[in-house]
Amino acid sequence: MDLTLVIPVYNEEESIQELAEWIKRVCISGSLSYEIIFIDDGSSDSSWQKIYLQSEKDNFVKGFRFRRNYGKAAALHTGFTNATGDVVITMDSDLQDSPDEIPDLVRMIREDGFDIVSGWKKKRFDPFIKRTTSRFYNLTARWASGIKLHDFNCGLKAYRNEVVKSIEIYGEMHRYIPMLAKEAGFKKIGEKVVQHSARKYGVTKYGLDRFIKGYLDLLTIGFITRFGKNPMHLFGFLGTIMFITGFVMAGYLGIRKLVFINQNLRVPLVTDSPYFFIALTVMVIGTLLFMTGFLGELLNRNSSERNNYLLKDRINI
């Protein structure tokens, strides 16, 4: 199988047939063997019926249906698990991503040797506020990840099959698949300017809360990729620094009191100084951070994933 298309669906009944037929025309003209995996993410309209009817007309159309809305990451994970094509392409089901991009994406994976090719909607048909917040979000993601992509959240992406089988996405982590793939050792990540169309049917399913969730997930991914297997390196370091700082502050107050006693001066109570309580608080926080790192290491020791390492090649095995 040359190609698997993974397409999450949530209340997009009007566009499913048109999208499937469009993909079919493109793949046939490009002599690509393909399969389309639609994942109905708990739609409340007739999206599932449309997918079922399309599968009866085209044997290469497959479908999965969630009992409720779990989110895009869950849909992609299901699609990735069941993908059999050498190249896996994801796209949205609202016709804003053009299937005409498929041949070039496949070529960049096969011939140019990219592990991932991410679409870049350079010209976007979105409201001004969405475009502005998206630019700021992508700037932050580039800085945090070191991956030079202009549009992390573009739904149109192509992957080598090995990539999607080597990563796990959940929650809202679909925005950061390139970061997860890079951490897994797939570092050849490319970008292609793609056509973005205005929404033809329905309304957007995302609100402004996506940007808040996006930044929270960015912090999560940043922590997981850097310190997921050795949390003590972060929490232990911060805890040690804070404890030493608090200890030095408390030591200074103690030495100061001894100096006053040695010079027969009136000795102020240590607890009269606000620095005593600051030092105590800093030491307590430092201890808690250190214990957090220690507990994280204990959890890692008992994790089934602690020795899960990805192999690139084998010889004489």
C-alpha positions as CSV (number, residue, x, y, z in Angstrom):
1,M,0.0,0.0,0.0
2,D,1.5,3.3,-1.1
3,L,-0.6,5.7,1.0
4,T,-2.9,5.9,4.0
5,L,-5.0,9.0,4.6
6,V,-6.1,9.6,8.2
7,I,-9.0,12.0,8.4
8,P,-10.7,12.9,11.7
9,V,-14.3,13.8,11.4
10,Y,-16.6,15.8,13.7
11,N,-19.9,17.0,12.4
12,E,-18.8,17.3,8.8
13,E,-21.6,15.4,7.0
14,E,-21.7,17.8,4.0
15,S,-18.0,17.4,3.0
16,I,-17.3,13.7,3.4
17,Q,-18.4,12.4,0.0
18,E,-16.8,15.3,-1.9
19,L,-13.5,14.9,0.0
20,A,-13.4,11.1,-0.6
21,E,-14.1,11.5,-4.3
22,W,-11.5,14.2,-4.6
23,I,-8.9,12.1,-2.9
24,K,-9.8,9.1,-5.2
25,R,-9.3,11.2,-8.4
26,V,-5.9,12.5,-7.2
27,C,-4.6,9.1,-6.2
28,I,-5.8,7.3,-9.4
29,S,-4.2,10.0,-11.6
30,G,-1.0,9.7,-9.6
31,S,-1.1,5.8,-9.8
32,L,-1.0,5.6,-6.0
33,S,-2.6,2.7,-4.1
34,Y,-4.4,4.1,-1.2
35,E,-6.8,3.7,1.7
36,I,-8.8,6.4,3.5
37,I,-9.4,6.0,7.2
38,F,-12.2,8.2,8.5
39,I,-12.5,8.5,12.3
40,D,-15.8,9.8,13.5
41,D,-15.1,11.6,16.7
42,G,-18.5,11.3,18.3
43,S,-20.4,13.3,15.6
44,S,-24.0,14.2,16.4
45,D,-25.0,14.6,12.7
46,S,-25.1,12.0,10.0
47,S,-21.3,11.9,9.4
48,W,-21.1,8.2,10.2
49,Q,-23.9,7.4,7.8
50,K,-22.0,9.3,5.1
51,I,-18.8,7.4,5.9
52,Y,-20.7,4.1,5.7
53,L,-22.2,4.9,2.4
54,Q,-18.9,6.0,1.0
55,S,-17.3,2.7,2.1
56,E,-19.9,0.8,0.2
57,K,-19.0,2.6,-3.0
58,D,-15.2,2.4,-2.4
59,N,-13.6,-0.6,-0.7
60,F,-10.6,1.5,0.1
61,V,-12.6,3.7,2.5
62,K,-12.5,2.5,6.2
63,G,-14.2,4.0,9.2
64,F,-14.0,4.0,13.0
65,R,-16.6,5.6,15.2
66,F,-16.1,6.8,18.8
67,R,-19.0,6.6,21.3
68,R,-18.3,10.3,22.3
69,N,-16.1,13.2,21.3
70,Y,-12.5,12.4,22.5
71,G,-10.6,15.0,20.5
72,K,-8.4,15.1,17.4
73,A,-5.4,13.4,19.1
74,A,-7.5,10.3,19.9
75,A,-8.7,10.2,16.3
76,L,-5.2,10.5,14.9
77,H,-3.9,7.8,17.3
78,T,-6.6,5.4,16.1
79,G,-5.8,6.2,12.5
80,F,-2.1,5.8,13.0
81,T,-2.5,2.5,14.7
82,N,-4.5,1.1,11.8
83,A,-2.5,2.7,8.9
84,T,-0.8,0.3,6.5
85,G,0.5,2.7,3.8
86,D,4.2,3.4,3.4
87,V,3.3,7.1,3.6
88,V,0.6,8.4,6.0
89,I,-1.0,11.7,5.3
90,T,-3.3,13.5,7.8
91,M,-5.8,16.2,6.7
92,D,-8.9,17.8,8.1
93,S,-12.3,16.8,6.8
94,D,-13.7,20.3,6.2
95,L,-12.2,20.7,2.6
96,Q,-9.9,23.5,3.8
97,D,-6.9,21.2,3.1
98,S,-6.5,20.4,-0.6
99,P,-6.0,16.7,-1.7
100,D,-4.2,18.1,-4.8
101,E,-1.1,18.4,-2.4
102,I,-1.0,14.6,-2.0
103,P,1.4,13.7,-4.8
104,D,4.0,16.3,-3.8
105,L,3.8,15.3,-0.2
106,V,4.3,11.6,-1.1
107,R,7.3,12.5,-3.3
108,M,9.0,14.5,-0.5
109,I,8.7,11.5,1.8
110,R,9.8,8.9,-0.8
111,E,12.4,10.7,-2.9
112,D,13.6,13.6,-0.8
113,G,13.9,11.3,2.3
114,F,12.0,13.4,4.8
115,D,10.5,11.7,7.9
116,I,7.8,14.3,8.2
117,V,6.6,17.0,5.8
118,S,4.4,19.6,7.5
119,G,2.1,21.9,5.5
120,W,2.4,25.6,5.8
121,K,-0.8,27.6,5.2
122,K,1.1,30.7,4.1
123,K,-2.0,32.4,2.8
124,R,-4.8,31.7,5.3
125,F,-8.6,32.3,5.0
126,D,-9.1,32.8,8.8
127,P,-10.3,35.7,10.9
128,F,-7.6,38.3,11.9
129,I,-7.5,37.3,15.5
130,K,-6.9,33.7,14.7
131,R,-4.1,34.5,12.3
132,T,-2.4,36.8,14.8
133,T,-2.6,34.4,17.7
134,S,-1.4,31.6,15.5
135,R,1.7,33.5,14.4
136,F,2.6,34.2,18.1
137,Y,1.9,30.5,19.0
138,N,4.1,29.2,16.2
139,L,6.9,31.6,17.1
140,T,6.9,30.3,20.6
141,A,6.8,26.7,19.4
142,R,9.8,27.2,17.1
143,W,11.8,28.8,19.9
144,A,10.9,26.0,22.4
145,S,11.4,23.1,20.0
146,G,14.2,24.2,17.7
147,I,12.2,22.9,14.8
148,K,11.9,25.5,12.0
149,L,8.3,25.2,11.0
150,H,6.0,28.1,10.3
151,D,2.7,26.2,11.0
152,F,2.9,23.5,13.7
153,N,-0.9,23.2,13.8
154,C,-1.5,22.6,10.1
155,G,-3.7,19.5,9.8
156,L,-2.1,18.6,6.4
157,K,1.1,16.6,7.2
158,A,2.8,13.6,5.7
159,Y,4.8,10.9,7.6
160,R,6.9,7.9,7.0
161,N,4.9,5.0,8.3
162,E,7.6,4.2,10.8
163,V,7.2,7.6,12.4
164,V,3.5,7.2,13.3
165,K,4.1,3.7,14.7
166,S,6.9,5.0,16.9
167,I,5.1,7.9,18.7
168,E,2.0,8.1,21.0
169,I,-0.2,11.1,21.1
170,Y,-3.0,11.8,23.5
171,G,-4.9,14.8,25.0
172,E,-4.2,17.7,22.8
173,M,-0.7,16.6,21.7
174,H,-1.5,16.4,18.0
175,R,-0.2,20.0,17.7
176,Y,3.3,18.9,18.6
177,I,3.8,15.6,16.6
178,P,7.0,17.1,15.0
179,M,8.4,17.6,18.5
180,L,7.5,14.0,19.6
181,A,9.0,12.6,16.4
182,K,12.2,14.6,16.8
183,E,12.5,13.2,20.4
184,A,12.0,9.7,19.0
185,G,15.0,10.2,16.6
186,F,13.2,11.3,13.4
187,K,14.9,14.6,12.7
188,K,14.5,15.1,9.0
189,I,11.5,17.4,9.1
190,G,10.5,19.4,6.1
191,E,7.9,21.9,5.2
192,K,5.7,22.6,2.2
193,V,3.6,25.6,1.4
194,V,0.1,24.3,0.8
195,Q,-3.2,25.7,-0.4
196,H,-5.6,26.8,2.2
197,S,-9.3,27.2,1.3
198,A,-12.1,29.0,3.0
199,R,-14.5,26.8,4.8
200,K,-17.2,25.6,2.4
201,Y,-19.6,23.9,4.8
202,G,-20.4,24.3,8.5
203,V,-18.5,26.2,11.2
204,T,-15.2,25.8,12.9
205,K,-15.1,23.5,15.9
206,Y,-12.4,25.4,17.7
207,G,-12.6,28.4,20.0
208,L,-10.0,30.7,21.6
209,D,-9.5,28.2,24.4
210,R,-7.4,26.1,21.9
211,F,-4.6,28.6,22.3
212,I,-4.6,28.4,26.1
213,K,-4.6,24.6,25.8
214,G,-1.9,24.8,23.2
215,Y,0.5,26.6,25.4
216,L,-0.2,24.3,28.3
217,D,0.5,21.3,26.1
218,L,3.7,23.0,24.9
219,L,5.0,23.1,28.5
220,T,4.0,19.5,28.9
221,I,5.8,18.4,25.8
222,G,8.8,20.4,26.7
223,F,9.0,18.7,30.0
224,I,8.4,15.2,28.7
225,T,10.9,15.4,25.9
226,R,13.7,16.9,28.1
227,F,13.1,15.3,31.5
228,G,10.5,12.5,31.0
229,K,13.0,9.8,31.7
230,N,15.0,11.6,34.4
231,P,12.8,14.0,36.3
232,M,15.4,14.3,39.1
233,H,17.6,16.3,36.7
234,L,15.0,19.1,36.8
235,F,13.3,18.9,40.2
236,G,16.4,17.7,42.1
237,F,18.5,20.5,40.6
238,L,15.9,23.2,41.4
239,G,15.2,21.7,44.8
240,T,18.9,21.6,45.7
241,I,19.5,25.2,44.6
242,M,16.5,26.5,46.6
243,F,17.4,24.5,49.7
244,I,21.0,25.8,49.7
245,T,19.8,29.3,49.1
246,G,17.4,29.1,52.1
247,F,20.1,27.5,54.2
248,V,22.5,30.3,53.5
249,M,19.9,32.9,54.4
250,A,19.2,31.1,57.7
251,G,22.9,30.7,58.4
252,Y,23.4,34.4,57.8
253,L,20.8,35.2,60.5
254,G,22.4,32.8,62.9
255,I,25.9,34.2,62.4
256,R,24.5,37.7,62.7
257,K,23.0,36.8,66.1
258,L,26.3,35.3,67.3
259,V,28.2,38.5,66.3
260,F,25.7,40.6,68.3
261,I,26.2,38.3,71.4
262,N,30.0,38.5,71.0
263,Q,29.9,42.3,71.0
264,N,27.5,42.4,74.0
265,L,24.9,44.1,71.9
266,R,21.2,43.7,72.2
267,V,20.4,40.5,70.4
268,P,17.3,40.7,68.2
269,L,15.2,37.6,67.9
270,V,15.8,35.6,64.7
271,T,12.1,35.3,64.2
272,D,11.8,39.1,64.2
273,S,13.4,39.2,60.8
274,P,11.2,38.6,57.7
275,Y,14.2,36.9,56.1
276,F,13.9,34.0,58.6
277,F,10.4,33.1,57.2
278,I,11.6,33.6,53.6
279,A,14.5,31.3,54.2
280,L,12.3,28.7,55.9
281,T,9.8,28.8,53.0
282,V,12.6,28.5,50.4
283,M,14.0,25.5,52.2
284,V,10.6,23.8,52.4
285,I,9.9,24.4,48.7
286,G,13.4,23.1,47.9
287,T,12.8,19.9,49.9
288,L,9.4,19.4,48.2
289,L,10.9,19.9,44.7
290,F,13.7,17.4,45.5
291,M,11.1,14.8,46.8
292,T,9.0,15.4,43.6
293,G,12.1,14.4,41.5
294,F,12.7,11.4,43.8
295,L,9.1,10.2,43.4
296,G,9.3,10.7,39.7
297,E,12.4,8.5,39.5
298,L,10.6,5.8,41.5
299,L,7.6,5.9,39.1
300,N,10.0,5.7,36.1
301,R,11.7,2.7,37.7
302,N,8.4,0.8,37.7
303,S,7.3,2.0,34.3
304,S,6.9,-0.5,31.5
305,E,8.3,2.2,29.1
306,R,11.6,2.8,30.9
307,N,13.6,0.6,28.5
308,N,11.6,1.2,25.4
309,Y,14.2,2.3,22.8
310,L,13.6,2.7,19.1
311,L,15.9,0.7,16.8
312,K,16.7,2.1,13.4
313,D,18.5,-1.0,11.9
314,R,19.5,-4.6,12.7
315,I,22.2,-6.8,11.4
316,N,22.3,-10.6,11.6
317,I,19.4,-10.8,14.1
